[in-house]
Amino acid sequence: MFPEPGERTPSTRDIRRWRQYLADEQAEAAVYRDLANRRAGEERQILLALADAEGRHEEHWRQLLGSDVGSPKRGALRTRFLALLARRFGSVFVLALAQRAEGRSPYDADADATNAMAADETVHEEVVRGLAARGRKRLSGTFRAAVFGVNDGLVSNLALVLGIGATGVPAATILFTGVAGLLAGALSMGAGEYVSVRSQRELLDASTPAAPARSVLSHLDLAANELTLVYRARGMSEDEAEAYARGVLATAYAATGPISAVRSQTPTHDEHEAVGTGTGAALSSFCFFASGALLPVLPYLFGMSGYAAIIVATVLVGVALLATGAVVGLLSGGPPLKRALRQLVIGLGAAAVTYLLGLVFGTAIG
């Protein structure tokens, strides 16, 4: 049984903890309101409902504190950081961070929080996860291309530069090799992405149902209803196809006539807009790969050579790998540090293998 307000005299430690909870609830409610201001429709309503729930939790701590509520405190650093991001960006990154924050609620282990409050926090995590999933879905294709392109550029060109550098060739040779690797990789990525997206759009175009010919639709036999075959071919069961086809025909004849009905069902937008264009995908892949592949070459561009250039290139790429891994972790709702370290180990591990091979071949040639 959880204690009710007034059941016991709180200690100084209790008051300090309750005040922090109160500040955290106020800060979290502010985050959801700021996010709601950048949304519309259902998402806005959901975020405002979350803010109202945090307000109920805030009231619980106010009642427990009573006259000890004191002056307002600042929320936890992570919550204030969320509030700053929400005001500046209001993006899926903020929702992903909010999802993790809701999952770290201390109420399950705190006897002064009610069962309902602990349950609320668990449900809030799932609500925010659902909202974040919408955003992830909207940017999944672009994000995948960005992460893949940057990572590929970082790892492949670092491996190339380290492998060539380990053989003992002059710094100018390493520089030209790195630039060649950057251009070759970026052009290859761009060309591959262009062909991939174009092929995908062509396949989708070939699979898109064409609108029935107006003259044919107006003469279909309602009893035989050949239109059912169209919907059965699209994956409906026989009963579903028959019911749906009869509905289509009945609507067509009962409303504005078959010709107008067909015209109104003709798409007025690009149904494959989410796939993107081949040119856009090619340019994005080129730029993402090039931006990653540039980092290992920078020390040589500024005149460095030998082990100093290798160390600086490795550090630059390592920092970039940690950053991309952390971003992946944030967007996926997972622990950013774990994802960052995984990215770092995989990337530098691949480069280390190439460096060792360069050492072996360099020794053999020498």
Secondary structure, 3 states (H helix, E strand, C coil): CCCCCCCCCCCHHHHHHHHHHHHHHHHHHHHHHHHHHCCCHHHHHHHHHHHHHHHHHHHHHHHHHHHHCCCCCCCCHHHHHHHHHHHHCCCHHHHHHHHHHHHCCCHHHCCCCCHHHHHHHHHHHHHHHHHHHHHHHHHHHHHHHHHHHHHHHHHHHHHHHHHHHHCCCCHHHHHHHHHHHHHHHHHHHHHHHHHHHHHHHHHHHHHCCCCCCHHHHCCCCCCCCCHHHHHHHCCCCHHHHHHHHHHHHHHHHHCCCHHHHHHHHCCCCCCCHHHCCHHHHHHHHHHHHHHHHHHHHHHHHCCCCHHHHHHHHHHHHHHHHHHHHHHHHHHHCCCHHHHHHHHHHHHHHHHHHHHHHHHHHHHHHC
